[in-house]
Amino acid sequence: MLRLGVTGWTRMHGVVSLEVEGHFTQMGFDPGLLFEAEVESLIAEATGSEAG
């Protein structure tokens, strides 16, 4: 459970930090979709289900 918490924190922190600093601006995609996909992936990992 600790591993999942640390993994989740670092993934969310990374995505949010990159967005706040503007690193996604020139990539041409919606960072909100990336954040949503990361959250869904973490929930799937925590519940043992398949992210899709």
Secondary structure, 3 states (H helix, E strand, C coil): CHHHHHHHHHHHHHHHHHHHCCCCHHHCCCHHHHHHHHHHHHHHHHHCCCCC
